[in-house]
Structure formats: structure tokens, C-alpha cells
């Protein structure tokens, strides 16, 4: 039985790691936008290609009138969402 428990713990760590990677991608995209990175750069387009689909329905959710706060709120909520959801799923798998 310990072998099964080890596999469940490993699966839970992988799920948590994927959620953290998704959140990190969102955080990096926020930084690139706030620091006005060159949007024609290949690294920027690579990160944007991952971050925008991962943001799901969050972009455009809040319109405060301040573009910087909008970016932080909308993409930051997406990052928090991935951390919470992956943590929840990892706990369910670890049981």
C-alpha cells in the first residue's frame, strides 16, 4: 500500500507544479506588459501565446480606468485562480 500512496503524492506534486507554472507564466506576462517589453520580440510573443489562453475569462473583467491596475487585476486573478484550482485538485488526488 505505501507504493500507491507514493504515486498519489507524486501526482499531487505534478499537478501543483503545473498550476505553479501556469501562475508563473501569468506573472511573467504581467511584468512584460508593465515594463513595456517590445511586443514584436519572439520571447514576448512566446509568453503571450501561453499567457492569454491561460487567462481564460479574466482579461477584461475589471475596467478601473487605469491600464496598469487593469493588467494586474485581470491577469493576477488568473494566476491566483490557477494556484487555487491546482492546489484543490492536488489535495483531492493525494487523498
VOKOL-927316 format. One record per residue: residue number from 1; residue in three letters; x, y, z of N, C-alpha, C, O in turn. Coordinates in nm, 2 decimals, padded with zeros to 4 digits, m for minus. Each point is the difference from the previous one (the first is absolute). Layout:
REM residues N
  pos  code    n_xx    n_yy    n_zz   ca_xx   ca_yy   ca_zz    c_xx    c_yy    c_zz    o_xx    o_yy    o_zz
  NUM   ALA       X       Y       Z       X       Y       Z       X       Y       Z       X       Y       Z
...
END
This chain:
REM residues 95
  pos  code    n_xx    n_yy    n_zz   ca_xx   ca_yy   ca_zz    c_xx    c_yy    c_zz    o_xx    o_yy    o_zz
    1   UNK   00.08  m00.12   00.00  m00.08   00.12   00.00   00.08   00.13   00.00  m00.04   00.10  m00.06
    2   UNK   00.16  m00.10   00.12   00.08   00.12   00.00   00.04   00.04  m00.15   00.02   00.12  m00.02
    3   UNK  m00.01  m00.21  m00.07   00.04   00.03  m00.14  m00.11   00.08  m00.06   00.03   00.10  m00.07
    4   UNK  m00.16  m00.13   00.10  m00.11   00.08  m00.06   00.00   00.14   00.06  m00.02   00.10  m00.07
    5   UNK   00.04  m00.09   00.20   00.01   00.13   00.06   00.11   00.09  m00.06  m00.02   00.12  m00.01
    6   UNK   00.13  m00.18  m00.02   00.11   00.08  m00.06  m00.04   00.05  m00.14   00.03   00.11  m00.03
    7   UNK  m00.10  m00.20  m00.04  m00.04   00.05  m00.14  m00.11   00.11   00.01   00.01   00.09  m00.08
    8   UNK  m00.10  m00.10   00.18  m00.09   00.11   00.02   00.06   00.13   00.03  m00.03   00.11  m00.04
    9   UNK   00.13  m00.12   00.13   00.08   00.12   00.04   00.07   00.06  m00.11   00.01   00.12  m00.02
   10   UNK   00.05  m00.21  m00.07   00.07   00.05  m00.12  m00.09   00.07  m00.09   00.03   00.10  m00.06
   11   UNK  m00.15  m00.16   00.03  m00.10   00.06  m00.08  m00.04   00.14   00.05  m00.02   00.09  m00.08
   12   UNK   00.00  m00.09   00.21  m00.04   00.13   00.06   00.11   00.11  m00.02  m00.03   00.11  m00.02
   13   UNK   00.15  m00.15   00.04   00.11   00.09  m00.02   00.01   00.05  m00.15   00.03   00.12  m00.03
   14   UNK  m00.05  m00.21  m00.06   00.00   00.04  m00.14  m00.12   00.10  m00.03   00.02   00.10  m00.07
   15   UNK  m00.13  m00.13   00.12  m00.12   00.09  m00.02   00.03   00.14   00.06  m00.03   00.10  m00.06
   16   UNK   00.09  m00.10   00.18   00.03   00.13   00.06   00.11   00.07  m00.08  m00.01   00.12  m00.01
   17   UNK   00.10  m00.19  m00.04   00.11   00.06  m00.08  m00.05   00.06  m00.13   00.04   00.10  m00.04
   18   UNK  m00.14  m00.17  m00.03  m00.06   00.05  m00.12  m00.07   00.13   00.03   00.00   00.10  m00.07
   19   UNK  m00.08  m00.10   00.18  m00.07   00.12   00.04   00.09   00.12   00.03  m00.02   00.11  m00.03
   20   UNK   00.13  m00.14   00.10   00.10   00.10   00.03   00.07   00.05  m00.13   00.02   00.12  m00.01
   21   UNK   00.00  m00.21  m00.09   00.06   00.04  m00.13  m00.10   00.09  m00.07   00.04   00.10  m00.06
   22   UNK  m00.17  m00.13   00.06  m00.10   00.09  m00.06   00.00   00.13   00.07  m00.01   00.11  m00.07
   23   UNK   00.01  m00.10   00.20   00.00   00.12   00.07   00.13   00.08  m00.03  m00.01   00.13  m00.01
   24   UNK   00.12  m00.19   00.01   00.13   00.06  m00.04  m00.01   00.07  m00.13   00.05   00.11  m00.03
   25   UNK  m00.11  m00.18  m00.07  m00.01   00.05  m00.13  m00.09   00.13   00.00   00.04   00.09  m00.07
   26   UNK  m00.15  m00.10   00.14  m00.08   00.12   00.01   00.08   00.12   00.07  m00.01   00.11  m00.05
   27   UNK   00.08  m00.14   00.15   00.08   00.10   00.07   00.11   00.06  m00.09   00.02   00.12   00.00
   28   UNK   00.04  m00.20  m00.08   00.11   00.05  m00.09  m00.07   00.08  m00.11   00.06   00.10  m00.04
   29   UNK  m00.18  m00.14  m00.01  m00.07   00.08  m00.10  m00.03   00.14   00.06   00.01   00.10  m00.07
   30   UNK  m00.06  m00.10   00.20  m00.03   00.13   00.06   00.12   00.09   00.00   00.00   00.12  m00.03
   31   UNK   00.12  m00.18   00.07   00.12   00.08   00.01   00.04   00.05  m00.14   00.04   00.12  m00.01
   32   UNK  m00.05  m00.20  m00.09   00.03   00.04  m00.14  m00.09   00.12  m00.04   00.05   00.09  m00.07
   33   UNK  m00.17  m00.10   00.10  m00.10   00.10  m00.04   00.03   00.13   00.08   00.00   00.11  m00.06
   34   UNK   00.02  m00.12   00.19   00.02   00.12   00.08   00.14   00.07  m00.03   00.01   00.12   00.01
   35   UNK   00.09  m00.20  m00.05   00.13   00.06  m00.03   00.01   00.04  m00.15   00.11   00.03  m00.05
   36   UNK  m00.22  m00.04  m00.02  m00.01   00.04  m00.14   00.10  m00.07  m00.09   00.08   00.06  m00.07
   37   UNK  m00.08  m00.19   00.08   00.09  m00.08  m00.08  m00.04   00.01  m00.15  m00.11   00.03  m00.03
   38   UNK   00.21  m00.05  m00.05  m00.02   00.01  m00.15  m00.09  m00.11  m00.04   00.03  m00.12   00.01
   39   UNK  m00.15   00.15  m00.06  m00.10  m00.10  m00.03   00.03  m00.07  m00.13  m00.07  m00.10  m00.03
   40   UNK   00.16   00.14  m00.04   00.04  m00.07  m00.12   00.12  m00.10   00.03   00.03  m00.08  m00.09
   41   UNK   00.02   00.08   00.21   00.10  m00.09   00.04  m00.05  m00.15   00.01  m00.12  m00.02   00.04
   42   UNK   00.20  m00.07  m00.09  m00.05  m00.14   00.00  m00.03  m00.06   00.14  m00.09  m00.08   00.02
   43   UNK   00.17   00.12   00.08  m00.02  m00.05   00.14  m00.14   00.06   00.05  m00.07  m00.08   00.06
   44   UNK   00.05   00.20  m00.09  m00.13   00.06   00.04  m00.12  m00.07  m00.07  m00.10  m00.04   00.07
   45   UNK   00.11   00.01  m00.19  m00.11  m00.06  m00.07  m00.01  m00.15   00.04  m00.11  m00.05   00.01
   46   UNK   00.22  m00.01   00.03  m00.01  m00.14   00.06  m00.07   00.00   00.13  m00.09  m00.08   00.02
   47   UNK   00.12   00.17   00.07  m00.07   00.01   00.13  m00.14   00.04  m00.02  m00.09  m00.05   00.07
   48   UNK   00.06   00.14  m00.16  m00.13   00.05  m00.02  m00.09  m00.12  m00.06  m00.12  m00.01   00.04
   49   UNK   00.18  m00.07  m00.12  m00.07  m00.11  m00.06  m00.05  m00.10   00.11  m00.10  m00.07  m00.02
   50   UNK   00.18   00.06   00.13  m00.04  m00.09   00.11  m00.10   00.07   00.10  m00.10  m00.05   00.04
   51   UNK   00.14   00.18  m00.01  m00.07   00.07   00.11  m00.14   00.04  m00.04  m00.09  m00.01   00.09
   52   UNK   00.06   00.05  m00.21  m00.13   00.05  m00.03  m00.10  m00.12   00.00  m00.11   00.02   00.06
   53   UNK   00.13  m00.14  m00.11  m00.10  m00.10   00.01  m00.01  m00.05   00.15  m00.11  m00.04   00.04
   54   UNK   00.21   00.05   00.03   00.00  m00.05   00.14  m00.08   00.10   00.09  m00.05  m00.03   00.11
   55   UNK   00.04   00.15  m00.16  m00.08   00.11   00.08  m00.15  m00.03  m00.01  m00.07   00.07   00.08
   56   UNK   00.03  m00.16  m00.16  m00.14  m00.03  m00.01  m00.09   00.12  m00.02   00.01   00.07  m00.10
   57   UNK  m00.11  m00.05   00.19  m00.09   00.11  m00.02   00.04   00.12   00.08  m00.08   00.10   00.01
   58   UNK   00.19  m00.10   00.06   00.04   00.11   00.08   00.04   00.13  m00.07  m00.04   00.11   00.05
   59   UNK   00.11  m00.11  m00.16   00.03   00.13  m00.07  m00.13   00.07  m00.03  m00.09  m00.05  m00.06
   60   UNK   00.08   00.18   00.09  m00.12   00.08  m00.02  m00.10  m00.01   00.11  m00.11   00.06  m00.01
   61   UNK   00.13  m00.14   00.11  m00.09  m00.01   00.11  m00.02   00.13   00.08  m00.11   00.04   00.03
   62   UNK   00.22   00.03  m00.01   00.00   00.13   00.07   00.05   00.11  m00.09   00.10  m00.02  m00.07
   63   UNK  m00.17   00.13   00.08   00.04   00.12  m00.07   00.00   00.12   00.10  m00.10   00.06   00.03
   64   UNK   00.22  m00.03   00.02   00.01   00.10   00.10   00.03   00.14  m00.06  m00.01   00.10   00.07
   65   UNK   00.05  m00.10  m00.19   00.04   00.13  m00.06   00.15   00.01   00.00   00.05   00.09  m00.07
   66   UNK   00.02  m00.17   00.14   00.14   00.00   00.01   00.05  m00.13  m00.06  m00.02  m00.11   00.05
   67   UNK   00.09   00.12  m00.16   00.05  m00.12  m00.07   00.09  m00.09   00.08  m00.01  m00.12  m00.02
   68   UNK   00.10   00.18   00.10   00.09  m00.08   00.08  m00.08  m00.08   00.10   00.03  m00.12   00.02
   69   UNK  m00.12   00.18   00.05  m00.08  m00.07   00.10  m00.09  m00.11  m00.07  m00.02  m00.11   00.05
   70   UNK  m00.03   00.14  m00.17  m00.08  m00.10  m00.07   00.08  m00.12  m00.03  m00.05  m00.11   00.01
   71   UNK   00.17   00.13  m00.06   00.09  m00.12  m00.03   00.03  m00.08   00.12  m00.01  m00.12   00.00
   72   UNK   00.04   00.19   00.11   00.04  m00.07   00.13  m00.13  m00.08   00.05   00.02  m00.12   00.03
   73   UNK  m00.13   00.18  m00.03  m00.12  m00.06   00.05  m00.04  m00.12  m00.09  m00.03  m00.11   00.05
   74   UNK   00.02   00.13  m00.18  m00.06  m00.10  m00.09   00.10  m00.12  m00.01  m00.05  m00.11   00.01
   75   UNK   00.17   00.13  m00.04   00.10  m00.11  m00.02   00.04  m00.05   00.14   00.04  m00.12   00.01
   76   UNK  m00.03   00.20   00.09   00.03  m00.04   00.13  m00.11  m00.10   00.06   00.04  m00.10   00.07
   77   UNK  m00.16   00.13  m00.10  m00.11  m00.09   00.04   00.01  m00.13  m00.07  m00.03  m00.11   00.06
   78   UNK   00.07   00.11  m00.18   00.02  m00.13  m00.07   00.11  m00.08   00.06  m00.01  m00.12   00.01
   79   UNK   00.12   00.19   00.03   00.11  m00.07   00.07  m00.05  m00.07   00.13   00.03  m00.11   00.03
   80   UNK  m00.10   00.19   00.05  m00.05  m00.05   00.13  m00.10  m00.11  m00.03   00.00  m00.10   00.07
   81   UNK  m00.08   00.11  m00.17  m00.10  m00.11  m00.04   00.08  m00.13  m00.02  m00.04  m00.10   00.05
   82   UNK   00.14   00.10  m00.13   00.08  m00.12  m00.03   00.06  m00.06   00.13   00.01  m00.12   00.01
   83   UNK   00.04   00.21   00.08   00.06  m00.05   00.12  m00.11  m00.07   00.09   00.03  m00.11   00.05
   84   UNK  m00.14   00.17  m00.04  m00.11  m00.05   00.08  m00.06  m00.13  m00.06  m00.01  m00.10   00.07
   85   UNK  m00.02   00.10  m00.20  m00.05  m00.12  m00.06   00.10  m00.12   00.00  m00.04  m00.11   00.03
   86   UNK   00.16   00.14  m00.06   00.10  m00.11   00.00   00.02  m00.05   00.14   00.02  m00.12   00.02
   87   UNK  m00.02   00.21   00.08   00.01  m00.05   00.14  m00.11  m00.08   00.04   00.01  m00.10   00.07
   88   UNK  m00.13   00.13  m00.11  m00.12  m00.07   00.04   00.00  m00.14  m00.07  m00.03  m00.10   00.07
   89   UNK   00.06   00.10  m00.20   00.01  m00.13  m00.07   00.11  m00.09   00.06  m00.02  m00.12   00.01
   90   UNK   00.13   00.18   00.02   00.11  m00.08   00.06  m00.04  m00.06   00.13   00.04  m00.12   00.03
   91   UNK  m00.11   00.19   00.05  m00.05  m00.05   00.13  m00.09  m00.12  m00.02   00.00  m00.10   00.07
   92   UNK  m00.09   00.12  m00.17  m00.10  m00.11  m00.03   00.08  m00.13  m00.05  m00.04  m00.11   00.04
   93   UNK   00.14   00.13  m00.12   00.08  m00.11  m00.05   00.08  m00.07   00.11   00.01  m00.12   00.00
   94   UNK   00.04   00.20   00.10   00.08  m00.05   00.10  m00.08  m00.08   00.11   00.06  m00.08   00.07
   95   UNK  m00.19   00.09  m00.07  m00.08  m00.08   00.10  m00.01  m00.14  m00.03  m00.06  m00.08   00.07
END
